[in-house]
Amino acid sequence: MHDHHHNHVLVILSIIIAIVSSYIALDLANSFAYARRRHRWGWLLGGSFALGVGIWSMHFVGMLAFSLPGIEIAYDVPLMVLSIVVAIGASALALYIVSLETSSLITKVGGGLAMGVAIAGMHYIGIASMRMSAIIHWDMFWVILSIVIAVVSSFIALFLAFKLKNDFSRNGFLLRGCGGIFMGFGISGMHYAGMFGMHFVPVEEATENSYQLLASDGLLVAVLLATTLVLGIAIWASAIDRSMNQKIAMTEVLEGAIISRDNFLSVASHELRTPLTSIKLQTQLLMRYIEKAGMNGDMSHYIQKMLNQTDHSVERLSRLVDDMLDISRIQTNKLSLEVEEFDLSQMVQDIVEGLTPHLAERNCSVTFKTTGPIVGRWDKFRLEQVVTNLLTNAGRYGSGKPIEVWVNRNGNEAQIHVKDYGSGIAKDDQERIFQRFERANADISGLGLGLFIAREILKMHNGQIFVESELNKGAEFIVSLPLSL
């Protein structure tokens, strides 16, 4: 028998590689299980390669730590490559089993058995690749023990991977670290148990061929550099992918919340419409009854005043409900246009005349100008909604100052201008106010939906809306519409 030795530095290094590889195995299993379906095969290939190289590297560094005094050791390249392929195959099997949403005890035991036998096979194929002037006698107790250690370690690895694959908490990372240490010692134990069962008998010089690599410091450095690169990329890719998947998951949660909100707005709006219509109808009937009955006196005036206030409040609430319904229709692409031919100038003039009393209550006078009839094909109801919103906003933000409205034709386009002399809008806010739930002035009531809905309606008409304004110098909203859709 020939005495053999181990380089203790390389032994410790091989154990460290085993621990790091085991931790990365658990981390990759976590990322692979969490990866989206379209990315899974990519993760299976990349993860299996990284994990297989890590496990194989531990064994090969352990083999390079081994030496026989006075005897050179080389390695058969084809068998070395085969041992790497077996390690990658064992890793692919592990990742595939972990990717299953549910797994029975039989699957785990069978997977652990197959994975353990594969890892043991990698080890003994690696041993078979050794070329030296000695033959090996085996102590079968240690051989069987090494295989048992490989199977038990594989089963524990699968159990931990299943248990921790969806755990992104701090405890999950700590448990993966502890699991990596345990598994690393298990894999190392398998390797060195197998090595302990080897006894060497010197023979004549071994035959050499061109497919052998001599054990050397250069080979060791090459293996370590390659392993560090592969495992480093695996850690980086796993961290990046997990971060991206977490962001995607958060985005999906937010999108789900937005959908739930829009559904709520739609249902709430429909439910509010019926009682509002009833209240408005009853208020108007009471006002007509008092008018026809010829009631006089302070009490009559007080009742009429209260009914007028109620009617205005119901009208305002009805507009808010309509806005919420429109938002729901816009989000679900159910807002449609009913196109007809009409005179845009006359429509705007009618709206101005109808809103003049309301604006007068805010001490805002209104002037209207037009270059003449402008006939086109649009959705009249929706454009009335746009102009009404612009005039109502001008009354809110106009600070009791005059409002100017004019309609003109500019080539193949019709334009509507609504100008006030109120507080104006800062340049930084001029794009923001066309977004949902945004207002130019947070102190003024409203949901901040009107301008967003107006812009969407005009987009459907292939038109646009924009604002020209300076602080304390008022604002001019300009609507541009093609003459026909």
Summary of the structure (lengths in Angstrom):
residues: 485
radius of gyration: 39.7
end to end distance: 97.0
largest distance: 131.4
contacts: 1564
relative contact order: 0.08
helix: 65%
strand: 14%
